Amino acid sequence: MGTAVGGERSGPRYVQIADEIVQQIRAGVLKPGDMVPSESELVERYGVSGGTIRKAMVEVRASGLVETRHGKGSIVKDRPPVRLRSSDRFRRSLRQGGKAAYLAESAQSGAEAKVSVLYIGPMDAPEDTARRLGVPAGTQVLARRRLYFRNGTPTETATSYLPWDVVKDIPELFAENPGGGGIYARLEDHGHEFAEFVETLQARPASKAEATELALSSGAPVVHLIREARTTAGVVVEVCDTLMAADQFIFEYRIPAAD
């Protein structure tokens, strides 16, 4: 997509048109379920050729905000946000009830959740991850990378890094499905009782590769979240590096006022 400088959009005309349509969707001018104006309507509105409009619609479809229905045109997708309740989603009772955090979140919003496992296996710990885990950079850890979907739309990617000496005797953590309650339940089954989860969030534009993976327009806002799972023994047994489509989430935190 083009960029705005001094109020003027740069780039080819079809990119400018695509940017405008995407902004109309994000601003709610075009709402979920609305039809995007037809090619002939857009030709008349913008005073350009049909070829230019077709190129613009390729860009709009690449944003992941619309879907094309044969014989009907393009319709704005329904992308309701998931509300994250940090004080609730990692409750031990949920894990004991067999619900991992993402599935619990999606169920609360009435959405259909799906998880696609992209990789499970050994990996050299990245520098920042190693620091958080308290091991030297390059130390072998177990990596579990997933892509999460809600109602068929990709919403986030997450990679969990776990110390090898913690996981080597927990075979479920090497399986695609670690069982009810997810990896946290398996860790607690093996004596790693959690005391707290510490999260750091940063909002930024998506890279081209990230936008492709999450079906976003290039440069769309994402939330980069890093979570440390700390046990009652003061050990970080997981660092989870997550990238989230910003328009899919509302963050809600409960902050105690008392000591």
Protein Blocks (a to p, Z undefined) as FASTA:
>chain_A
ZZdeehiagdjfklmmmmmmmmmmmnomagghiacddfklmmmmnopafklmmmmmmmmm
mnopaccdehiapcddddddddddfklmmgfklmmnopafklmmmmmnopacddddfbgc
dddddfklmmmnopaehiacddddddddeehiafbdcdddddfklmmmmmklmpfbgbgh
ijmlmmmmnopacfbdcdddddddddfklmmmnopaehiacdddddddddfkopafbdcd
ddddfklpccdddddfbZZ
